Amino acid sequence: MQMNKKIITIGEVMMRLSSPEHQRFLQSETFEIVFGGAEANVAVSLAQWDIEAYHLTAFPDHDLGRAAMHYLRKVGVNTDLIYFGSGRLGLYFLENGAMQRPSKIIYDRFGSAFSEFEGKDLDWNQIFDGVDCFHWSGITPALSQKAADMLLEALKAAEKQGVLVTGDINYRRNLWQYGKNPLEIMPELIRYTHVIVAGLADFENCMDITESEYEDACVQAQKDFPQIKYITTTDRKSISATHNQLEAWLWNGKALLRSKNYEMTDIVDRIGGGDAYMAGLIYGLLHLPDQDALEFATAASVLKHSIPGDANLVSKDEVLALMKGENLGRLLR
């Protein structure tokens, strides 16, 4: 099947260790292993939808690093931009909640191979040749000054090549540990970005915008960062750990569009739901009108909640069917 678009994502990939079923960390004697990372999860989703998806990252030069690379390759992501070096593989531990008990995550990622990777020998002009979209998230510049500097260099090269740039601002307070405040780093990165995912807390902490209404914050963001074309966010209401409601908003410079609202009961795994939304929005904006792009993204995120692991392994047809309200829970033969 012919690939119709080429996309590069950049970011750290971690090993996820989950307690089985809904056991607490204190109970579990074994952990289930998968690999994932915010930006890589986006690439995995897009690879399922006939997009030529590359992920740029660095792994430690040992068998666990190679296992992570093989995982990406197995789910359709091109691994030609994966590099090996010193450092360690980042980890995170997941305790899946149930009913009114929330899920819990513990990170162990400092000093990872990706956070130490400077990419000095990368030819960014060659890397972005023929690329339609480049995706980053606010997690990468939070990891280290080296990662932030490399990302800025990549963004400048993407601009020169006329590449559409998408960014999930994704402010994580606990990650910013190397002496820089997000407001010292993030605004310059956002200036090269055309589509951003940002909630009110992201606006304040990464863009110094303190509006209390979302549409007002979007208007101000486009004044401060005029290259931004779209701003989006999801709105999740948690009734319990396994029962959420989800909808999304998209500001297109003229109006704040709103998706349909989904009731999600018996959630299997909510990790990666935002990444599935981002992937859906990228696909939608490249192929569909704005409202349809928003609906595609939201439906993709909803379906991710039925998939164990970090990545959204659903087809384009399954997303389109949910958008139309078809095949809901039916046995397909």
Stockholm file with secondary structure:
# STOCKHOLM 1.0

chainA/1-333         MQMNKKIITIGEVMMRLSSPEHQRFLQSETFEIVFGGAEANVAVSLAQWDIEAYHLTAFPDHDLGRAAMHYLRKVGVNTDLIYFGSGRLGLYFLENGAMQRPSKIIYDRFGSAFSEFEGKDLDWNQIFDGVDCFHWSGITPALSQKAADMLLEALKAAEKQGVLVTGDINYRRNLWQYGKNPLEIMPELIRYTHVIVAGLADFENCMDITESEYEDACVQAQKDFPQIKYITTTDRKSISATHNQLEAWLWNGKALLRSKNYEMTDIVDRIGGGDAYMAGLIYGLLHLPDQDALEFATAASVLKHSIPGDANLVSKDEVLALMKGENLGRLLR
#=GR chainA/1-333 SS CCCCCEEEEECCCEEEEECSTTCCTTTCSCCEEEEECHHHHHHHHHHTTTCEEEEEEEEESSHHHHHHHHHHHHTTCBCTTEEEESSBCCEEEEECCBTTBCCEEEEECTTBTTTTCCCTTCCHHHHTTTCCEEEEETHHHHHCHHHHHHHHHHHHHHHHTTCEEEEECCCCGGGCCSSCCHHHHHHHHHTTCSEEECCHHHHHHHHCCCCSSHHHHHHHHHHHSTTCCEEEEEEEEEEETTEEEEEEEEECSSCEEECCCEEEESCSCCTTHHHHHHHHHHHHHHHSCHHHHHHHHHHHHHHHTTSSSSSCCCCHHHHHHHHHTCSTTCCCC
#=GC SS_cons         CCCCCEEEEECCCEEEEECSTTCCTTTCSCCEEEEECHHHHHHHHHHTTTCEEEEEEEEESSHHHHHHHHHHHHTTCBCTTEEEESSBCCEEEEECCBTTBCCEEEEECTTBTTTTCCCTTCCHHHHTTTCCEEEEETHHHHHCHHHHHHHHHHHHHHHHTTCEEEEECCCCGGGCCSSCCHHHHHHHHHTTCSEEECCHHHHHHHHCCCCSSHHHHHHHHHHHSTTCCEEEEEEEEEEETTEEEEEEEEECSSCEEECCCEEEESCSCCTTHHHHHHHHHHHHHHHSCHHHHHHHHHHHHHHHTTSSSSSCCCCHHHHHHHHHTCSTTCCCC
//
